[in-house]
């Protein structure tokens, strides 16, 4: 059983190392619609219902689009 726990811990450490690598290398909102996906989940978790098509992202997500470097397709 201890060997199994060690293997599981090793898998988790590799998973966390890979996640840290992606977080440190890829810019925030790298995809052209990633902020929309995040906004969808944010709205769903805050209200408990699906957003309407005309619903905008939250002010916090909108502010993050102003603060972080964006791909050229999102600059406008």
C-alpha positions, -999 to 999 in steps of 0.1 A, spaced: 0 0 0 28 25 7 41 20 -28 7 28 -42 5 60 -22 40 70 -34 31 65 -70 -1 85 -65 19 113 -48 44 113 -78 15 116 -103 1 145 -84 34 162 -82 39 158 -120 4 172 -125 11 202 -103 45 208 -120 28 208 -154 1 232 -142 27 256 -128 46 254 -161 15 264 -181 6 292 -157 41 307 -158 46 304 -196 12 310 -212 -3 345 -210 -36 350 -193 -66 350 -218 -43 335 -245 -72 322 -266 -94 347 -283 -125 337 -263 -111 324 -230 -125 353 -211 -159 344 -224 -156 308 -211 -144 321 -177 -173 346 -177 -198 319 -184 -186 298 -155 -184 329 -133 -220 339 -141 -233 303 -136 -216 300 -102 -228 335 -90 -264 332 -102 -271 295 -105 -286 300 -140 -274 302 -176 -265 336 -190 -286 352 -217 -269 357 -251 -267 395 -245 -252 391 -210 -218 408 -205 -189 395 -185 -185 407 -150 -167 440 -142 -138 421 -126 -132 400 -158 -136 432 -179 -110 450 -157 -86 420 -161 -88 425 -199 -75 460 -194 -47 450 -171 -31 419 -186 -12 417 -220 -36 404 -246 -32 387 -280 -34 411 -309 -69 398 -318 -84 411 -285 -67 446 -285 -98 464 -298 
